[in-house]
Amino acid sequence: MDLLRSLPIGLYLEHPVTWLHRIDPRVKLLWLMTFLIAPLLGNPFWRLALAGLLVLITLFARIPLRVWRKQMGWLLILCVFVFLLTSVAPDTLSAKHNPRLPEFCATPITQAAPENKDSKQPLKCQSKLPQPTAYKYVYLDHPGFAFLPRLIVTRRSLDVAVRVSTLVFTLIYSTNLYLLTTAPEEITAGLEDLMSPLRRLNLPISEITLTLTLALRFIPLVLEEVQNLVRSVRTRAIDWKKLGLRRSMQLWLIVSEKLLENLLLRSEQIAIAMDVRGFTTPNEHRVQWHQLKLRWRDWLALGVLIPFWCARWFVGGMS
């Protein structure tokens, strides 16, 4: 099993090049922050609309089905599970609902019969007043079976379920879509350009972006080392039942030490390679991977932000 290909989350799609790839990384970063901030204090309909908008963007970008099928499939299963679990969970309202008015009597009080002054007819009263509207707080109240507990779905629990599930989908999938269509060098170049005003505060912006670039490039090396160690353990056909818990822990500790040693060796090799090439400081040896320039599609994407936030303010606010 190839570990690098079995983890589709966060991988960069080099081919085919879609229109999302051609948008400036700074504009895509602004849209990413928009999708991360817009669900806050929004109503459930707005959150559902954001999740649907992400799906439409993926479809219109013509990203291959083989790429986002695994990503969206597992994420949808997770969101549906969170929705079902949260909808049947307690709604956290511990207040007991008491009737505001006294019991409503369906029949008026009748006077006692003249022959028997002590006897009175019983009153037929109902504890709940007739509901004048179609409003319901409890949508489902199932008593359950022998193996299934009581299921109660209220208005608040359903609202919380929609909020939590859509928030998980929006946060994870918007970030993954950004990483899918933006190269690591573009991400660091865009961050460096956006953080350039902080140079006036004597902050090491170039050093920070260089460290971020090396970290993003180092992640595949970490996955490769983990994959090699897992394969080496599998090829030895170790009988874990005979080893027991103590020896198994010792073996995995040895594997972890070997992993750390290999990663430190890779880091040292990268440092030596940069030192040999004279790459001592990023200010003296700057490497421009991408020329950041706003084009017409970038200005169009920035212009769409205005009606988007107007819709968020007037439609997606808390009701």
N, C-alpha and C positions, 0 to 999 in steps of 0.2 A: 504494500500500500504506500503510495507516494504521499507523504505528509504535506508537501507543498501544494499539491493539487486537490487534496481532500479538505482543505480549509479555504473555501471560496470567499470568506468574509475578509474584506480589507485588501484584496489583491487588485493590482492595476491591470486594466484591459488594454493591451497594446493594439490589438486588431479585432474587429474593424474600428476605424476612427469615426466616431459619431460627431454630431454637432455639439454635444456636451464637451467633447475633448477640445474643441476649438475655442471655447469660451475662456476668457482670461481667468487665471486661478484666483485673482483677487475678487472678481465678480462672483465666482462660484463660492468663495469663502463667505462673502456677504449673504448669499442665498442660504448657505448652510446655517449661519447664525440666525437667519430669519426663521428657518424651520425649527431651530432649537428654542427660540424665544416665543414664537407665535402661539404655541399651544398653552403657554402659561396664562392662567385666569381666563381661558376660553371656554365657551359652552361646548357640550358634547357634539353638536352638529358641526361646529367649526373644526373640531378635532378629527371627526370622520372625513370632513372635506379635505383636510391636509393629507390624511393617509391616502385618499383617493387621488389627490393631485400628484403625489409621489409615484403612484402606480401609472398614471397617465404620462408623466414625464419619462418613465422607463419605457413605455410602449412607443411613444413618439420619437424617442431617441434611437429606436430600432436596435436596442442591445440584444444580442443573441439569446434565444431561450435557454440554451445550455448554460449560460452564465448566471442569469438571475433566477433560474428555476429552483436551484438548491437554496439560494439565499432567501428568496421570498417564501419558499415552501416551508422551511424549518421555522422561519420567523412567524409566519401565519399560524403554524401549529402552536407555537409558544404563546402568541397573543390570544388565540382562541382558548387555550387552557387557562390563561390568566383571567380572561373574561368570565368563563364559566365558574372558576373558583371564587372570584371576587363577587359575582352576582348572587351566589348562595351563601356568602359569608355574612355575619351580622353587620348591620348598617351602622353600628357604633352609637346609636341613639338609645341611651339607657333610661330616658324619661318614659314614665307610664302615662298613657293617654287616658284621661278621665273625661266623661261627658261634661260639656259646658253647661247644659241645661238638665233639669231633672227628667226622670223617666216620662216618656210620652204615653199617655193613656189613650187607647183606641176607643173605649166606651165610656160614656159619662157615668158619674156616680148616681146610682138610683136610690131613692128613698126606701126606708125599711117598710116591710109589709105591716099593716095595722094590727093583724092578729099576732104578730111576733115582732115586737119592737127591737129585740136584741139581734135579730138575724139580718144580715146585709148580703147583697149579691157580691161575689168576688170581682175585682177589677182586672181587666186584661190590659196589661201594660207591656210595652216593648222598650228594651234598654237602648236601642239605637233609633235615632230620628231618620226619617226617609231622606236619602241623598238627593238634593235637587239637581245636581250636575253629574256628569260622567267621571268625575275625578276619583281615582283610586290610589291609595298609598301602597297597599299590598297587592301586587300583581299575581303572585302565586303563593299558595299556602298548602303544601302537600304533606299529609301526615307521615308519609314514608312507610317502608315495609320493615320486615324483621332485620334485614341486613342494611337497609338504607335509612339514614336519619331523616328527620323532618327538614323539608326544604321550604325556605321562605325567601321570596324575591320581592323586595320592596322598591319603591321609587328611588330611594337614596342609594341602595346597594347596586341597582342597575346603572345609575348615574356614575357611581364610583368605578364600576366595572368598565364602562365605556371610556372613562377618563384614563384609567391605568393602562388598559390594553392599547388604546390609540397612542398614548404617550410612549410606551415601549416600542411600538412599531415605528413611530416618527423619528425618535431619537436614534435608533439603531440603523434603520434603512436609509435615512438621509445622510448619515455619516458614511455608511458603506457606499452609497451612490457617489458621494464626493470622492472617496478614495478609488472607486472603480474607474472614474473618468479623469483623474488628475494624477500625473506622475509625481513621485516624491520630490524631484528637483523643482517642479513647478510649485509645489506646496511651500517649500522653503523659500523660493524666490519671492512668492507672493507675500509670505509672512515678513520677510526682510524689508520689502518695499512698504508694507503697511506700518511696520514698527520703526521706520527710518526717522520719524520725528523724535523718537526717544533718544537719539544720539546726542541731542542737546543736553540731556541729563547725564551724559558720560556713561551710558549703559553699553555693554559690549554686544551690540546687536549682531555683528558679523560672527562673533564667536558662538553666539547662541544658535544662529541659523546653521553654522557649520556643524555644530554638535548634533542638531536635529537631523541634518542630512546624513551624517554618519550613522546615527541611530536607526533611521529608516532603512538605510542600506545594510545594516548589521542584522536586521530581523530575519531575512532569508538565511543568513549564515547560522543563526541560532536554530532555526527549524531544520536545517540540513544536518547539524550536529546531533540534534535530538533524534532525527530519523535514522541516522547511521548507528547510534547507540541502541535504539529499539530493534533494529534489524540484527545487530550483533548478539543481542540477548535471545532473540527468537531462533537464530540459527544454531544455538547451543542446546536447544530442546531441554530446558531445565524443568525438572519435576518440582513444582512449587509445593506440592503436598508433602513430599518427603523432606523438604528443607525446613518447613515450619515457619512460624511467624518471625522468630528472632533472626534466623539465618536469611530469611527473605529481606528483612529490614537492613541487614548488613550488606547484602548484595546490592540493593537499591542505593544505599549510601555510597558504595564504591562507584556505581554508575554515575551518581550525581557529582562525585569528586572528579571523575574523568571528564564529564561534561564541562564543569567549571574550568578544568585545566585546558581543555581544547579551546574554549571561548577566550580565555586569557591569551593563549598562543595566537589565535586569529587576530586579536586586538593588537598584540605586539607586532605582528607582521604588517598590519595596516599602518601602524605608527612609523615603523621603519621605512616603509615604502613612501610615505608622505615626507619623511625627513630627508630621504635620499634625493627626492625630486625638488628639494628646496622649499617645500610648502610649510613654512614655519608659522606665519601669521596670515589670517584670511584677508587682512587689509592690504598686504603687500602682494599676495598671489590670489587674486580674485578670478574665479572661473564663472563665466556667464553661460549657464546652460540654456536659458531661454530669454529672449528679448520681450519684455512685458510692454505691450502696447494695446490700448483700447481701440477696438474696431467697431463697425456698425452693429454687429450682433451683441457686443458687450454693452453698448449704450442702450440697445433695445431691452436687454435683460435688466439693466439698471432702471429703465423707465417703467418696467412692469412692477417694480417694487412699490411704486407710489399707489396704484389702484389696489395692490395686494394689502397694504397696510391700511388703506381706507376701508376696505372690506373687513379687515380685522377689527377696526375701531367701531364700525357701525353695525356689523352683522355678527362677528364672532365674540363679542363681549359677553360677560356674565349676565344672565337674565335674572 
